[in-house]
Amino acid sequence: MTAMTTASAWDVLEGVNLPDGYRVEITDGRIIMTPQGENQWEVILSASTQIKKQLSGKGRILSDVMIDFPSTLFGYAPDMAVIAPGAERNSRRRFEWHDVEAVLEVVSPSSENNDYVKKVRAYAECGIPVYVVIDPAEGVSTVHNAPSRTGVYREAERVPFGNDLFLPLGDRTLVLETGDFPVEPPTPGAAAG
């Protein structure tokens, strides 16, 4: 078991009863609670079912589960996290950032800046090999690869819904069919882009 040498952003929530039905994360030291939308849930259900089947016991997938990152300002519970085979929980009973092979986040209007900007930087700095942003409003996913400790991914590919997503995880590649991912209807009164 790996020993943690730094405090976790999650420590501030120790002993707090969090409301059911809300996703809780910490960004820039702020606690953010958001309800999960129907389209977001449908994407998570579809993708996690596909991933679990392909992992065949070699690793695991978690959804909205706290991961310990090396920061007291950022505590993320990714929509989906693929955990490496053989990874063990730390003394807090959580997996750590270095156990994560891929993160998939489903964008909602309230999480757009976090998913497209802050999490790209944080996940790249931590060396998360694959980061996927799934955007039902745009009907597109962006697969980020080749993280740099400077907070950028050197490769990014936009994949429209309906096309397969390829997630390279070391010696294996997961394939996600996106044909059943729901596309959000345009917001009434919003200009078409």
C-alpha positions in Angstrom: 0.0 0.0 0.0 1.4 3.4 -0.9 1.7 5.9 1.9 0.4 9.4 1.4 2.9 12.1 2.2 0.7 15.1 1.5 -2.7 16.2 2.9 -5.7 15.5 0.7 -8.2 18.2 -0.3 -10.9 15.7 0.9 -9.7 16.1 4.5 -11.9 19.2 4.9 -14.9 17.0 4.4 -14.0 14.5 7.1 -17.1 13.7 9.2 -19.4 15.9 7.0 -22.7 14.2 5.9 -23.0 15.0 2.2 -26.4 15.1 0.5 -27.4 12.2 -1.7 -27.8 12.8 -5.4 -25.0 15.5 -5.6 -21.5 15.2 -7.0 -19.0 16.9 -4.7 -15.6 18.1 -5.8 -13.0 20.6 -4.7 -11.6 23.1 -7.2 -9.2 25.9 -6.2 -10.0 25.1 -2.6 -13.8 25.6 -3.1 -16.3 22.9 -2.4 -18.6 22.5 -5.4 -21.8 20.4 -5.3 -23.8 19.8 -8.4 -26.7 17.5 -9.2 -26.2 15.0 -12.0 -28.3 15.6 -15.2 -30.2 12.9 -17.0 -28.1 13.0 -20.2 -24.9 12.9 -18.1 -26.2 9.8 -16.3 -27.0 8.1 -19.6 -23.5 8.7 -20.9 -21.9 7.5 -17.7 -24.1 4.3 -17.6 -23.3 3.5 -21.3 -19.6 4.2 -21.1 -19.0 2.5 -17.7 -20.9 -0.6 -18.8 -18.7 -0.9 -21.9 -15.5 -0.2 -20.0 -16.2 -2.7 -17.3 -16.9 -5.4 -19.8 -13.6 -4.7 -21.7 -11.5 -4.6 -18.5 -12.4 -8.2 -17.8 -11.1 -8.0 -14.2 -7.9 -6.2 -15.3 -8.4 -3.0 -13.5 -11.7 -1.4 -12.5 -13.9 1.6 -13.2 -15.2 4.0 -10.6 -17.9 6.7 -11.0 -18.1 9.8 -8.8 -15.7 8.3 -6.3 -13.1 10.4 -4.4 -9.5 10.1 -5.7 -6.6 11.5 -3.7 -4.6 13.9 -5.8 -1.4 15.6 -4.7 -3.0 18.9 -3.7 -5.0 20.4 -0.9 -6.8 22.7 -3.4 -8.2 20.0 -5.8 -10.2 17.0 -4.8 -11.8 15.3 -7.8 -14.4 12.5 -8.0 -14.3 11.9 -11.8 -17.5 10.9 -13.6 -15.5 7.8 -14.5 -12.0 6.8 -13.6 -10.3 3.6 -14.9 -8.0 2.3 -12.1 -4.9 0.3 -13.0 -4.8 -3.5 -12.3 -3.3 -4.2 -8.9 -3.8 -0.7 -7.5 -4.4 -0.6 -3.8 -6.2 1.9 -1.6 -4.2 4.2 0.6 -4.6 4.6 4.4 -7.7 6.8 3.7 -9.3 3.9 1.8 -9.1 5.8 -1.5 -7.1 5.3 -4.7 -4.5 7.8 -5.6 -3.8 9.8 -8.8 -0.9 7.5 -9.9 -3.4 4.5 -9.9 -5.6 6.2 -12.6 -5.1 5.1 -16.2 -7.9 7.3 -17.6 -10.5 9.8 -16.6 -13.7 10.5 -18.4 -15.8 13.6 -17.6 -19.2 14.4 -19.0 -19.6 18.2 -19.5 -22.6 20.0 -18.0 -23.2 23.8 -18.3 -22.1 24.2 -14.7 -18.9 22.1 -15.1 -17.7 23.4 -18.5 -14.8 25.6 -17.3 -13.6 22.9 -14.9 -13.8 20.0 -17.5 -12.2 22.0 -20.4 -9.6 24.0 -18.5 -8.9 23.3 -14.9 -9.1 19.5 -15.1 -7.1 19.3 -18.3 -4.3 21.1 -16.4 -4.6 19.2 -13.2 -4.9 15.8 -14.8 -1.9 16.5 -17.1 0.2 17.7 -14.2 -0.6 14.5 -12.4 0.4 12.4 -15.4 -3.1 10.9 -16.0 -2.4 9.1 -19.3 -5.8 9.6 -20.9 -8.4 12.3 -20.2 -11.7 12.2 -22.1 -14.1 15.2 -22.1 -17.6 14.0 -23.3 -19.8 17.0 -24.3 -23.5 16.2 -24.9 -24.2 19.8 -25.9 -21.7 19.6 -28.7 -22.2 15.9 -29.5 -18.4 15.4 -29.4 -15.8 13.8 -27.2 -12.2 15.0 -26.9 -9.6 12.3 -26.1 -6.4 13.8 -24.6 -3.2 11.8 -24.5 0.5 12.4 -23.8 0.3 14.4 -20.6 3.0 16.9 -19.7 3.9 17.9 -16.1 3.5 21.5 -17.4 -0.3 21.0 -17.4 -1.0 20.3 -21.0 -1.7 17.2 -23.1 0.4 17.1 -26.2 -2.3 15.2 -28.2 -6.0 15.8 -28.4 -8.5 14.3 -30.9 -12.1 15.4 -31.2 -14.5 12.5 -32.0 -18.1 13.3 -32.9 -20.8 11.1 -31.3 -21.6 8.1 -33.4 -17.9 7.3 -33.9 -15.9 5.0 -31.7 -13.5 6.4 -29.0 -10.2 4.6 -28.7 -8.6 4.8 -25.2 -5.0 3.6 -25.2 -4.2 2.2 -21.7 -0.7 0.9 -21.8 -0.7 -2.6 -23.3 -4.5 -2.5 -24.2 -6.9 -0.2 -25.9 -10.5 0.3 -24.8 -13.1 1.1 -27.5 -16.3 3.0 -26.6 -19.2 3.1 -29.0 -20.8 6.5 -28.7 -23.8 6.0 -31.0 -26.2 5.9 -28.0 -24.7 8.9 -26.2 -27.6 11.5 -26.0 -27.1 14.9 -27.5 -28.6 17.8 -25.5 -31.3 19.8 -27.3 -30.3 23.5 -27.9 -31.2 25.9 -25.1 -34.3 27.9 -26.1 -33.3 31.3 -27.3 -29.6 30.4 -27.7 -27.9 31.4 -31.0 -26.9 28.4 -33.2 -23.2 28.0 -33.5 
